[in-house]
């Protein structure tokens, strides 16, 4: 049994019927086809190898080369010394390719392993090298229709096992085996800029360097998925942030509207006091003006007294102007705006505004401010509204008391972090079971109350990052505390 005999040699040998084995068909035409695939517009093929007589598998290529290949010039560098071969392959013309058959010894009798000889040639060659054996790929061959030894061995082993199992060699006639495959070297393809699309159909590519995605496919997939999830999460968070900001703006707008309505209601309750507070300076101005007219109408007017009257008119005018200013500040509709303010000054303005109302309702109000300036960040109009609501509620709580109606307002520092406003009264206090409900919307103990004053007050304080709470005093009456962070 034989394992590897070239087809033409098998026909020439004419073995007896008891001989069996695998026949290999290797053709120069196939090598030329591979050369055309790797060299566009191929014009010349250069055969490099040992003397034809030394060739085992490719001896018959001599006759095929002599017959010629249509459209190609054939140049033979066969059986030449290695220095000459190396020199000639380094200076080949464009549109040419080398076909390597195997170099076992050169023209001077130097012997080489065929793979080593191919390495020497490939190191100097200026054109791609087409090979006809799989073992010639790695040393420098670009590829071609190559004989695959493993297929030859597998076919021979199969025949041997069948014979050992009792089959007669005559029942296994020699046949051409499928041991020639188009296989190409990826590294040499890259060197000679050969694309995969130009290769023969069904070609196999060896030594391909895997791409990043091929080498780290699952890691890349995991990374891409992580990036997608992270991008989606960021997009979701940005959307949520946008929606939250829109909701905050809308909530503040609604709070401003509701607070404005509440201020109007408070101003309505204080209208009689405000009118009285305006009537006093206006009446005084009128009286002083009439007195000045009489003095000036006399034959010898006292100009010093006129000056004093004018000074009184100016004072009363400023007083009326201040009442109107406070009223406009209370009633104006403006967006929520934080700025640095003095909490003591805000308390003074609110208590000044309420003095006449307290006097009309027979309530004594006192203000005790902190000796140090209390700088906080807030909206002065809305904070003043909170104070007004708390004081007016205290007045209402004491409305049925015959005497002893007192309200005390205080400002103080709580450590180094916050300022505290306290407004206490001498009323009946808050029922213990209702102490936690008084800030709920629409909760009221008044017959005509809307139940939104304290709820709005708490919402305003929370918008200022503060706290508002109430408690009963041990000596009677209720006290409301308002805590705000000090400005940094």
The 8 nearest C-alpha neighbors of each residue, nearest first, counted from 0:
[[1, 19, 20, 18, 2, 159, 168, 155],
 [0, 2, 20, 3, 19, 21, 4, 155],
 [1, 3, 21, 20, 155, 151, 4, 0],
 [4, 2, 21, 22, 1, 23, 5, 151],
 [3, 5, 22, 23, 9, 6, 8, 2],
 [6, 4, 23, 8, 56, 7, 22, 24],
 [5, 7, 9, 24, 8, 22, 23, 4],
 [6, 8, 10, 9, 5, 11, 59, 24],
 [9, 7, 11, 5, 10, 6, 12, 4],
 [10, 8, 6, 12, 11, 7, 5, 4],
 [11, 9, 7, 8, 13, 12, 6, 14],
 [10, 12, 8, 9, 13, 7, 6, 14],
 [11, 13, 9, 10, 14, 8, 7, 15],
 [14, 12, 10, 11, 9, 15, 8, 16],
 [13, 15, 12, 18, 16, 9, 17, 10],
 [16, 14, 17, 18, 13, 19, 169, 12],
 [17, 15, 18, 169, 14, 172, 19, 168],
 [16, 18, 169, 168, 15, 19, 167, 14],
 [17, 19, 16, 0, 15, 14, 168, 20],
 [20, 18, 173, 0, 172, 168, 171, 1],
 [19, 21, 1, 173, 0, 2, 22, 155],
 [20, 22, 2, 174, 176, 173, 175, 3],
 [21, 23, 175, 4, 174, 6, 176, 5],
 [24, 22, 5, 175, 6, 4, 176, 25],
 [23, 25, 6, 5, 26, 22, 175, 179],
 [26, 24, 23, 27, 5, 57, 179, 56],
 [27, 25, 28, 29, 24, 30, 60, 63],
 [26, 28, 30, 29, 60, 31, 63, 25],
 [27, 29, 31, 26, 30, 32, 68, 63],
 [30, 28, 32, 31, 27, 26, 144, 33],
 [29, 31, 27, 33, 32, 28, 143, 34],
 [32, 30, 34, 28, 29, 33, 35, 27],
 [31, 33, 29, 35, 30, 34, 28, 36],
 [32, 34, 36, 143, 30, 31, 35, 29],
 [35, 33, 31, 36, 37, 32, 38, 96],
 [34, 36, 32, 38, 33, 37, 41, 31],
 [37, 35, 33, 34, 198, 197, 38, 32],
 [36, 38, 34, 35, 193, 39, 33, 197],
 [39, 37, 35, 41, 36, 34, 40, 94],
 [38, 40, 41, 35, 37, 36, 94, 34],
 [41, 39, 94, 42, 38, 35, 95, 36],
 [40, 42, 94, 39, 38, 35, 95, 43],
 [43, 41, 71, 94, 95, 72, 40, 70],
 [44, 42, 95, 72, 71, 73, 41, 96],
 [45, 43, 96, 73, 95, 97, 74, 72],
 [44, 46, 74, 97, 75, 98, 73, 96],
 [47, 45, 75, 98, 76, 97, 99, 74],
 [48, 46, 76, 99, 77, 98, 45, 100],
 [49, 47, 102, 101, 77, 100, 99, 78],
 [48, 50, 78, 102, 77, 103, 104, 105],
 [51, 49, 78, 52, 53, 77, 48, 54],
 [52, 50, 54, 58, 53, 49, 61, 77],
 [51, 53, 50, 54, 58, 55, 49, 61],
 [54, 52, 51, 50, 49, 55, 58, 103],
 [53, 55, 58, 51, 52, 57, 56, 50],
 [56, 54, 57, 58, 53, 52, 5, 51],
 [57, 55, 5, 58, 54, 4, 25, 59],
 [56, 58, 60, 59, 54, 55, 100, 25],
 [59, 57, 54, 51, 60, 55, 56, 61],
 [58, 60, 61, 57, 62, 63, 7, 56],
 [59, 61, 63, 57, 58, 62, 64, 27],
 [62, 60, 64, 59, 63, 58, 65, 51],
 [61, 63, 65, 64, 60, 59, 66, 58],
 [62, 64, 60, 66, 65, 61, 67, 27],
 [65, 63, 67, 61, 66, 62, 60, 73],
 [64, 66, 62, 67, 63, 61, 60, 73],
 [67, 65, 63, 64, 62, 68, 61, 69],
 [68, 66, 64, 65, 63, 69, 73, 71],
 [67, 69, 71, 70, 66, 64, 28, 72],
 [70, 68, 71, 67, 72, 66, 28, 31],
 [71, 69, 68, 72, 42, 43, 41, 67],
 [72, 70, 42, 43, 69, 68, 73, 44],
 [71, 73, 43, 42, 44, 74, 70, 68],
 [74, 72, 44, 43, 45, 71, 75, 64],
 [73, 75, 45, 46, 44, 72, 76, 43],
 [76, 74, 46, 77, 45, 47, 73, 44],
 [77, 75, 47, 46, 79, 74, 78, 84],
 [76, 78, 48, 49, 47, 75, 79, 50],
 [77, 79, 49, 50, 106, 105, 48, 76],
 [78, 80, 106, 105, 77, 76, 84, 81],
 [81, 79, 106, 105, 83, 82, 107, 84],
 [80, 82, 84, 83, 105, 85, 79, 106],
 [83, 81, 85, 84, 80, 86, 79, 87],
 [82, 84, 86, 81, 80, 85, 87, 79],
 [85, 83, 81, 87, 86, 82, 88, 80],
 [86, 84, 82, 88, 83, 87, 120, 81],
 [85, 87, 83, 89, 84, 88, 82, 90],
 [86, 88, 84, 89, 90, 85, 83, 91],
 [89, 87, 124, 85, 90, 91, 86, 84],
 [88, 90, 124, 125, 123, 87, 86, 91],
 [91, 89, 88, 87, 92, 125, 86, 124],
 [90, 92, 88, 89, 125, 87, 93, 126],
 [93, 91, 95, 94, 90, 126, 43, 125],
 [92, 94, 95, 91, 126, 41, 96, 42],
 [95, 93, 41, 42, 40, 38, 92, 43],
 [96, 94, 43, 93, 44, 41, 42, 92],
 [95, 97, 44, 126, 127, 34, 45, 128],
 [96, 98, 128, 45, 44, 129, 46, 127],
 [99, 97, 129, 46, 128, 130, 45, 47],
 [98, 100, 47, 130, 101, 48, 46, 129],
 [101, 99, 48, 47, 98, 57, 130, 131],
 [102, 100, 48, 113, 99, 49, 103, 54],
 [101, 103, 48, 49, 113, 104, 116, 105],
 [102, 104, 111, 113, 110, 49, 112, 101],
 [105, 103, 110, 109, 108, 102, 111, 49],
 [104, 106, 80, 78, 107, 79, 109, 108],
 [105, 107, 80, 79, 78, 108, 104, 109],
 [108, 106, 105, 109, 80, 104, 79, 81],
 [109, 107, 105, 106, 104, 110, 80, 103],
 [108, 110, 104, 105, 107, 111, 106, 80],
 [109, 111, 104, 103, 108, 105, 112, 102],
 [112, 110, 103, 104, 116, 113, 115, 109],
 [111, 113, 115, 114, 103, 116, 110, 102],
 [114, 112, 116, 102, 103, 101, 115, 111],
 [115, 113, 117, 116, 112, 135, 138, 118],
 [116, 114, 118, 117, 112, 113, 111, 119],
 [115, 117, 113, 119, 118, 114, 111, 102],
 [118, 116, 120, 114, 115, 119, 121, 113],
 [117, 119, 115, 121, 138, 116, 120, 139],
 [120, 118, 116, 122, 117, 121, 115, 123],
 [119, 121, 117, 118, 122, 123, 85, 124],
 [122, 120, 124, 118, 139, 123, 119, 117],
 [121, 123, 119, 120, 124, 118, 139, 117],
 [124, 122, 89, 121, 120, 85, 125, 88],
 [125, 123, 89, 88, 121, 126, 120, 122],
 [124, 126, 89, 123, 88, 91, 90, 127],
 [125, 127, 124, 96, 128, 97, 95, 91],
 [128, 126, 96, 97, 141, 129, 191, 125],
 [127, 129, 97, 140, 141, 98, 96, 130],
 [128, 130, 98, 142, 141, 143, 140, 97],
 [131, 129, 99, 142, 143, 140, 132, 98],
 [130, 132, 145, 144, 143, 146, 100, 133],
 [133, 131, 145, 146, 134, 135, 130, 147],
 [132, 134, 135, 145, 147, 136, 146, 131],
 [133, 135, 132, 136, 137, 114, 138, 147],
 [136, 134, 133, 132, 140, 138, 137, 114],
 [137, 135, 140, 134, 133, 138, 139, 142],
 [136, 138, 139, 135, 140, 134, 184, 133],
 [139, 137, 118, 136, 135, 114, 117, 140],
 [140, 138, 121, 137, 136, 118, 141, 117],
 [141, 139, 136, 128, 142, 130, 129, 135],
 [140, 142, 184, 187, 128, 129, 183, 127],
 [143, 141, 183, 129, 140, 130, 182, 184],
 [142, 144, 33, 181, 145, 129, 130, 182],
 [145, 143, 181, 180, 131, 179, 29, 30],
 [146, 144, 131, 132, 179, 133, 180, 143],
 [145, 147, 179, 132, 178, 133, 131, 148],
 [146, 148, 133, 178, 149, 150, 179, 145],
 [149, 147, 151, 150, 152, 146, 133, 178],
 [148, 150, 152, 151, 147, 153, 178, 154],
 [151, 149, 153, 152, 148, 178, 147, 154],
 [150, 152, 148, 154, 149, 153, 178, 155],
 [153, 151, 149, 155, 150, 154, 156, 148],
 [154, 152, 150, 156, 155, 151, 149, 157],
 [153, 155, 157, 151, 156, 152, 150, 158],
 [156, 154, 152, 158, 157, 2, 153, 159],
 [157, 155, 159, 153, 154, 158, 152, 160],
 [156, 158, 154, 160, 155, 159, 153, 161],
 [159, 157, 161, 155, 156, 160, 162, 154],
 [160, 158, 156, 162, 161, 157, 163, 155],
 [161, 159, 163, 157, 162, 158, 164, 156],
 [160, 162, 164, 158, 163, 159, 166, 157],
 [163, 161, 166, 159, 165, 164, 160, 167],
 [164, 162, 160, 165, 161, 159, 166, 158],
 [165, 163, 161, 162, 166, 160, 159, 167],
 [166, 164, 162, 163, 167, 161, 160, 168],
 [165, 167, 162, 161, 164, 168, 170, 163],
 [166, 168, 169, 170, 162, 165, 171, 17],
 [169, 167, 171, 170, 17, 19, 18, 166],
 [170, 168, 17, 167, 171, 16, 172, 18],
 [169, 171, 168, 167, 172, 166, 17, 19],
 [172, 170, 168, 169, 19, 173, 167, 158],
 [171, 173, 19, 170, 169, 174, 168, 20],
 [174, 172, 19, 20, 21, 171, 22, 175],
 [175, 173, 21, 22, 176, 172, 20, 19],
 [174, 176, 22, 23, 21, 177, 24, 173],
 [177, 175, 178, 21, 22, 23, 174, 151],
 [176, 178, 179, 175, 150, 23, 180, 151],
 [177, 179, 150, 147, 146, 176, 151, 180],
 [180, 178, 146, 145, 177, 144, 147, 181],
 [179, 181, 144, 145, 182, 178, 146, 147],
 [182, 180, 144, 202, 143, 145, 203, 183],
 [181, 183, 203, 202, 142, 143, 204, 180],
 [184, 182, 142, 204, 141, 205, 143, 203],
 [183, 185, 141, 205, 187, 186, 142, 204],
 [186, 184, 188, 207, 187, 206, 205, 204],
 [185, 187, 189, 188, 184, 190, 206, 207],
 [186, 188, 190, 141, 189, 184, 185, 191],
 [189, 187, 193, 185, 191, 186, 190, 192],
 [188, 190, 192, 186, 187, 191, 185, 193],
 [189, 191, 187, 188, 192, 186, 193, 185],
 [192, 190, 188, 189, 193, 187, 127, 126],
 [193, 191, 189, 190, 188, 194, 187, 37],
 [194, 192, 188, 191, 37, 189, 195, 197],
 [195, 193, 196, 197, 192, 188, 198, 189],
 [194, 196, 197, 198, 193, 188, 204, 202],
 [195, 197, 194, 198, 199, 193, 200, 36],
 [196, 198, 195, 36, 194, 199, 37, 193],
 [197, 199, 36, 195, 196, 200, 202, 37],
 [200, 198, 202, 201, 197, 36, 181, 33],
 [199, 201, 202, 198, 181, 197, 196, 203],
 [200, 202, 199, 203, 181, 198, 180, 182],
 [203, 201, 181, 182, 200, 199, 198, 204],
 [202, 204, 182, 183, 181, 201, 205, 180],
 [205, 203, 183, 182, 184, 185, 202, 207],
 [204, 206, 184, 207, 185, 183, 203, 182],
 [207, 205, 185, 184, 208, 186, 204, 137],
 [208, 206, 185, 205, 209, 204, 186, 184],
 [207, 209, 206, 210, 185, 186, 214, 205],
 [210, 208, 213, 214, 207, 211, 212, 206],
 [209, 211, 213, 212, 214, 208, 215, 207],
 [210, 212, 214, 213, 215, 209, 216, 219],
 [213, 211, 216, 215, 210, 214, 219, 209],
 [212, 214, 210, 216, 209, 211, 215, 217],
 [213, 215, 211, 212, 209, 216, 210, 217],
 [216, 214, 212, 218, 213, 219, 217, 211],
 [217, 215, 212, 213, 219, 218, 214, 220],
 [218, 216, 220, 219, 215, 221, 212, 222],
 [217, 219, 221, 215, 220, 216, 222, 223],
 [218, 220, 222, 216, 217, 221, 215, 223],
 [219, 221, 217, 223, 222, 218, 224, 216],
 [220, 222, 218, 224, 219, 223, 217, 225],
 [223, 221, 219, 225, 220, 224, 218, 226],
 [224, 222, 226, 220, 225, 221, 219, 227],
 [225, 223, 227, 221, 226, 222, 228, 220],
 [224, 226, 222, 228, 223, 227, 229, 221],
 [227, 225, 229, 223, 224, 228, 230, 222],
 [228, 226, 224, 230, 229, 225, 231, 223],
 [229, 227, 231, 225, 230, 226, 232, 224],
 [228, 230, 226, 232, 227, 231, 225, 233],
 [231, 229, 227, 233, 232, 228, 226, 234],
 [230, 232, 234, 228, 229, 233, 227, 235],
 [231, 233, 229, 235, 230, 234, 228, 236],
 [232, 234, 236, 230, 235, 231, 237, 229],
 [235, 233, 231, 237, 232, 236, 230, 238],
 [234, 236, 232, 238, 233, 237, 231, 239],
 [235, 237, 239, 233, 238, 234, 240, 232],
 [238, 236, 240, 234, 239, 235, 233, 241],
 [237, 239, 235, 241, 236, 240, 234, 242],
 [238, 240, 236, 242, 241, 237, 243, 235],
 [241, 239, 237, 243, 238, 242, 236, 244],
 [242, 240, 238, 244, 239, 243, 237, 245],
 [241, 243, 239, 245, 240, 244, 246, 238],
 [244, 242, 246, 240, 245, 241, 239, 247],
 [245, 243, 247, 241, 246, 242, 240, 248],
 [244, 246, 242, 248, 243, 247, 249, 241],
 [245, 247, 243, 249, 244, 248, 250, 242],
 [248, 246, 244, 250, 249, 245, 251, 243],
 [249, 247, 245, 251, 246, 250, 252, 244],
 [248, 250, 246, 252, 247, 251, 245, 253],
 [251, 249, 247, 253, 252, 248, 246, 254],
 [250, 252, 254, 248, 253, 249, 247, 255],
 [251, 253, 249, 255, 250, 254, 248, 256],
 [252, 254, 256, 250, 251, 255, 257, 249],
 [255, 253, 251, 257, 252, 256, 258, 250],
 [256, 254, 258, 252, 253, 257, 259, 251],
 [257, 255, 253, 259, 254, 258, 252, 260],
 [256, 258, 254, 260, 259, 255, 253, 261],
 [257, 259, 261, 255, 260, 256, 254, 262],
 [258, 260, 262, 256, 257, 261, 255, 332],
 [261, 259, 263, 257, 258, 262, 264, 256],
 [260, 262, 258, 264, 263, 259, 265, 257],
 [263, 261, 265, 259, 264, 260, 266, 258],
 [264, 262, 266, 260, 261, 265, 267, 330],
 [263, 265, 261, 267, 262, 266, 260, 268],
 [266, 264, 262, 268, 267, 263, 261, 269],
 [265, 267, 269, 263, 268, 264, 270, 262],
 [268, 266, 270, 264, 265, 269, 263, 271],
 [267, 269, 265, 266, 270, 264, 271, 272],
 [270, 268, 266, 272, 267, 271, 273, 265],
 [269, 271, 267, 273, 272, 268, 266, 274],
 [272, 270, 274, 273, 269, 275, 268, 356],
 [273, 271, 275, 356, 269, 274, 270, 355],
 [272, 274, 276, 270, 275, 271, 269, 277],
 [275, 273, 271, 277, 272, 276, 278, 270],
 [274, 276, 278, 272, 277, 273, 271, 279],
 [275, 277, 273, 274, 278, 279, 272, 355],
 [278, 276, 274, 275, 279, 319, 280, 273],
 [279, 277, 275, 281, 276, 282, 280, 274],
 [278, 280, 282, 277, 281, 276, 283, 275],
 [281, 279, 315, 283, 282, 278, 277, 319],
 [280, 282, 284, 278, 283, 279, 277, 285],
 [283, 281, 285, 279, 284, 280, 278, 286],
 [282, 284, 280, 286, 281, 285, 287, 279],
 [283, 285, 281, 312, 287, 282, 286, 280],
 [286, 284, 288, 282, 283, 287, 289, 281],
 [287, 285, 283, 289, 288, 284, 282, 290],
 [288, 286, 290, 284, 289, 285, 308, 283],
 [287, 289, 291, 285, 290, 286, 284, 292],
 [290, 288, 292, 286, 291, 287, 285, 293],
 [289, 291, 287, 293, 292, 288, 286, 294],
 [290, 292, 288, 294, 289, 293, 305, 295],
 [293, 291, 289, 295, 290, 294, 296, 288],
 [294, 292, 296, 290, 295, 291, 289, 297],
 [293, 295, 291, 300, 296, 292, 297, 290],
 [294, 296, 292, 300, 293, 297, 291, 301],
 [297, 295, 293, 294, 292, 298, 300, 299],
 [296, 298, 300, 294, 295, 299, 293, 301],
 [299, 297, 300, 296, 295, 294, 301, 293],
 [298, 300, 297, 301, 295, 294, 296, 302],
 [301, 299, 295, 294, 297, 302, 298, 296],
 [300, 302, 303, 304, 305, 299, 294, 295],
 [303, 301, 305, 304, 300, 306, 295, 294],
 [302, 304, 306, 305, 301, 307, 308, 300],
 [303, 305, 307, 306, 302, 301, 308, 291],
 [306, 304, 302, 308, 303, 307, 291, 309],
 [305, 307, 309, 303, 304, 308, 302, 310],
 [306, 308, 310, 304, 305, 309, 311, 303],
 [309, 307, 305, 311, 310, 306, 287, 312],
 [308, 310, 312, 306, 311, 307, 305, 313],
 [309, 311, 307, 313, 308, 312, 306, 314],
 [312, 310, 314, 308, 309, 313, 315, 307],
 [313, 311, 309, 284, 315, 310, 314, 316],
 [312, 314, 316, 310, 311, 315, 309, 317],
 [315, 313, 311, 317, 316, 312, 310, 318],
 [316, 314, 280, 318, 312, 317, 313, 311],
 [315, 317, 313, 319, 318, 314, 320, 312],
 [316, 318, 320, 314, 315, 319, 321, 313],
 [317, 319, 315, 321, 316, 320, 314, 322],
 [320, 318, 322, 316, 321, 317, 277, 280],
 [319, 321, 317, 323, 318, 322, 316, 324],
 [320, 322, 324, 318, 319, 323, 317, 325],
 [323, 321, 319, 325, 324, 320, 326, 318],
 [322, 324, 326, 320, 321, 325, 327, 319],
 [325, 323, 321, 327, 326, 322, 320, 328],
 [324, 326, 328, 322, 323, 327, 329, 321],
 [325, 327, 323, 329, 324, 328, 330, 322],
 [328, 326, 324, 330, 329, 325, 331, 323],
 [329, 327, 325, 326, 331, 330, 324, 380],
 [330, 328, 326, 327, 331, 325, 380, 262],
 [331, 329, 327, 328, 326, 263, 262, 332],
 [332, 330, 328, 327, 329, 333, 259, 326],
 [331, 333, 259, 330, 334, 255, 256, 329],
 [332, 334, 331, 335, 255, 336, 259, 256],
 [335, 333, 336, 255, 252, 332, 251, 256],
 [334, 336, 378, 255, 333, 251, 337, 252],
 [337, 335, 378, 334, 338, 377, 333, 379],
 [338, 336, 377, 378, 376, 335, 339, 379],
 [337, 339, 376, 377, 340, 378, 336, 379],
 [338, 340, 376, 375, 377, 374, 337, 486],
 [341, 339, 374, 375, 342, 376, 338, 377],
 [342, 340, 374, 373, 344, 343, 372, 345],
 [341, 343, 345, 373, 344, 340, 346, 374],
 [342, 344, 346, 341, 345, 368, 347, 373],
 [345, 343, 347, 346, 341, 342, 348, 340],
 [346, 344, 342, 348, 343, 347, 383, 349],
 [345, 347, 349, 343, 344, 348, 350, 342],
 [348, 346, 344, 350, 349, 345, 351, 343],
 [349, 347, 351, 345, 346, 350, 352, 344],
 [348, 350, 352, 346, 347, 351, 383, 345],
 [351, 349, 353, 347, 352, 348, 354, 346],
 [352, 350, 348, 354, 353, 349, 347, 355],
 [351, 353, 349, 350, 354, 348, 325, 355],
 [354, 352, 350, 356, 351, 355, 357, 349],
 [355, 353, 357, 351, 356, 352, 358, 350],
 [354, 356, 358, 357, 272, 353, 359, 276],
 [357, 355, 272, 359, 353, 358, 354, 360],
 [358, 356, 362, 360, 354, 355, 359, 353],
 [357, 359, 355, 361, 360, 356, 362, 354],
 [358, 360, 356, 357, 361, 355, 272, 362],
 [361, 359, 357, 358, 362, 356, 398, 394],
 [360, 362, 358, 359, 357, 363, 404, 402],
 [363, 361, 357, 404, 360, 405, 358, 364],
 [362, 364, 405, 406, 404, 357, 361, 365],
 [365, 363, 406, 407, 405, 362, 366, 357],
 [366, 364, 407, 408, 406, 367, 363, 405],
 [365, 367, 408, 407, 409, 368, 364, 350],
 [368, 366, 409, 408, 410, 365, 369, 407],
 [369, 367, 410, 409, 343, 366, 370, 411],
 [368, 370, 411, 410, 371, 367, 343, 372],
 [371, 369, 368, 372, 411, 373, 410, 367],
 [372, 370, 369, 373, 368, 411, 412, 343],
 [371, 373, 374, 341, 370, 343, 369, 342],
 [374, 372, 341, 342, 371, 375, 343, 418],
 [375, 373, 341, 340, 486, 485, 372, 342],
 [374, 376, 486, 485, 339, 340, 377, 373],
 [377, 375, 339, 338, 337, 486, 340, 374],
 [378, 376, 337, 338, 379, 463, 375, 339],
 [377, 379, 337, 336, 381, 380, 382, 338],
 [380, 378, 382, 381, 383, 377, 345, 340],
 [381, 379, 383, 382, 378, 384, 329, 328],
 [380, 382, 384, 383, 378, 379, 385, 459],
 [383, 381, 385, 379, 384, 380, 378, 386],
 [384, 382, 386, 380, 381, 385, 379, 349],
 [383, 385, 381, 387, 382, 386, 388, 380],
 [386, 384, 456, 382, 388, 383, 387, 389],
 [385, 387, 383, 389, 384, 388, 390, 382],
 [386, 388, 384, 390, 385, 389, 391, 383],
 [389, 387, 385, 391, 386, 390, 392, 384],
 [388, 390, 392, 386, 387, 391, 385, 393],
 [391, 389, 393, 387, 392, 388, 386, 394],
 [392, 390, 394, 388, 393, 389, 387, 395],
 [393, 391, 395, 389, 394, 390, 388, 396],
 [394, 392, 396, 390, 391, 395, 424, 389],
 [395, 393, 391, 397, 392, 396, 398, 390],
 [394, 396, 392, 398, 393, 397, 391, 445],
 [395, 397, 393, 394, 398, 426, 392, 427],
 [396, 398, 426, 394, 400, 395, 399, 404],
 [399, 397, 395, 400, 396, 394, 360, 401],
 [400, 398, 397, 401, 396, 395, 402, 426],
 [399, 401, 397, 402, 398, 404, 403, 426],
 [402, 400, 399, 403, 404, 398, 397, 361],
 [401, 403, 400, 404, 361, 362, 399, 397],
 [404, 402, 405, 425, 401, 400, 362, 363],
 [403, 405, 362, 402, 425, 363, 397, 406],
 [404, 406, 363, 425, 424, 362, 364, 403],
 [407, 405, 424, 364, 423, 363, 365, 408],
 [406, 408, 365, 423, 422, 364, 366, 424],
 [409, 407, 422, 366, 421, 367, 365, 423],
 [410, 408, 367, 421, 368, 420, 366, 422],
 [409, 411, 420, 368, 369, 419, 421, 367],
 [412, 410, 369, 419, 418, 413, 409, 420],
 [411, 413, 418, 414, 419, 417, 415, 410],
 [414, 412, 417, 418, 415, 411, 419, 416],
 [413, 415, 416, 412, 417, 418, 411, 419],
 [416, 414, 417, 413, 412, 485, 418, 484],
 [417, 415, 485, 414, 484, 413, 418, 412],
 [418, 416, 484, 485, 413, 483, 412, 415],
 [417, 419, 412, 483, 482, 413, 411, 485],
 [420, 418, 482, 411, 481, 410, 412, 483],
 [419, 421, 410, 481, 409, 480, 482, 411],
 [422, 420, 480, 409, 479, 408, 423, 481],
 [423, 421, 408, 479, 478, 407, 409, 480],
 [422, 424, 478, 407, 406, 477, 479, 421],
 [425, 423, 406, 476, 426, 405, 477, 393],
 [424, 426, 476, 405, 404, 475, 406, 427],
 [427, 425, 476, 397, 428, 424, 396, 477],
 [426, 428, 476, 475, 429, 425, 397, 396],
 [429, 427, 476, 477, 426, 471, 475, 430],
 [428, 430, 431, 434, 477, 471, 433, 427],
 [431, 429, 433, 432, 434, 428, 427, 471],
 [430, 432, 434, 433, 429, 471, 435, 428],
 [431, 433, 430, 434, 435, 436, 429, 437],
 [434, 432, 436, 430, 431, 435, 437, 429],
 [433, 435, 431, 436, 432, 437, 429, 430],
 [436, 434, 433, 437, 438, 432, 439, 431],
 [437, 435, 433, 439, 438, 434, 442, 432],
 [436, 438, 439, 435, 434, 442, 433, 453],
 [439, 437, 454, 453, 436, 440, 457, 435],
 [438, 440, 436, 437, 454, 442, 441, 453],
 [439, 441, 454, 451, 442, 450, 438, 453],
 [450, 442, 440, 451, 449, 443, 439, 454],
 [441, 443, 450, 440, 439, 437, 436, 444],
 [444, 442, 450, 445, 448, 441, 449, 437],
 [443, 445, 446, 442, 448, 450, 437, 447],
 [446, 444, 448, 447, 443, 395, 449, 450],
 [445, 447, 448, 444, 443, 449, 450, 395],
 [448, 446, 445, 449, 444, 443, 450, 395],
 [449, 447, 445, 450, 446, 443, 444, 451],
 [450, 448, 451, 441, 447, 443, 452, 442],
 [441, 449, 451, 443, 442, 448, 452, 440],
 [452, 450, 454, 441, 440, 449, 453, 455],
 [453, 451, 455, 454, 450, 456, 388, 261],
 [452, 454, 456, 438, 455, 451, 457, 437],
 [455, 453, 438, 451, 457, 440, 456, 452],
 [456, 454, 458, 452, 453, 457, 451, 459],
 [455, 457, 453, 385, 459, 454, 458, 452],
 [456, 458, 460, 454, 459, 455, 467, 461],
 [459, 457, 455, 461, 456, 460, 462, 454],
 [460, 458, 462, 456, 457, 461, 455, 463],
 [459, 461, 463, 457, 465, 462, 458, 466],
 [462, 460, 464, 458, 465, 463, 459, 457],
 [461, 463, 459, 460, 464, 458, 465, 251],
 [462, 464, 460, 461, 465, 377, 459, 483],
 [465, 463, 461, 462, 460, 483, 466, 484],
 [466, 464, 483, 461, 460, 463, 482, 484],
 [465, 467, 482, 481, 460, 461, 468, 483],
 [468, 466, 481, 480, 457, 482, 460, 465],
 [467, 469, 480, 479, 466, 481, 470, 457],
 [470, 468, 479, 478, 480, 471, 467, 477],
 [471, 469, 478, 477, 472, 479, 468, 434],
 [470, 472, 477, 428, 476, 478, 429, 473],
 [473, 471, 475, 474, 476, 477, 470, 478],
 [472, 474, 475, 471, 476, 477, 470, 428],
 [475, 473, 472, 476, 471, 425, 477, 428],
 [476, 474, 472, 473, 425, 428, 427, 477],
 [475, 477, 428, 425, 426, 427, 424, 472],
 [478, 476, 471, 428, 472, 423, 424, 470],
 [477, 479, 423, 422, 470, 469, 471, 424],
 [480, 478, 469, 422, 421, 468, 423, 470],
 [481, 479, 421, 468, 420, 467, 469, 482],
 [480, 482, 467, 420, 419, 466, 421, 483],
 [481, 483, 419, 466, 465, 418, 417, 420],
 [484, 482, 465, 418, 417, 485, 419, 481],
 [485, 483, 417, 416, 418, 486, 375, 465],
 [484, 486, 375, 417, 416, 374, 418, 487],
 [485, 487, 375, 374, 376, 484, 339, 373],
 [486, 485, 375, 374, 484, 416, 376, 339]]
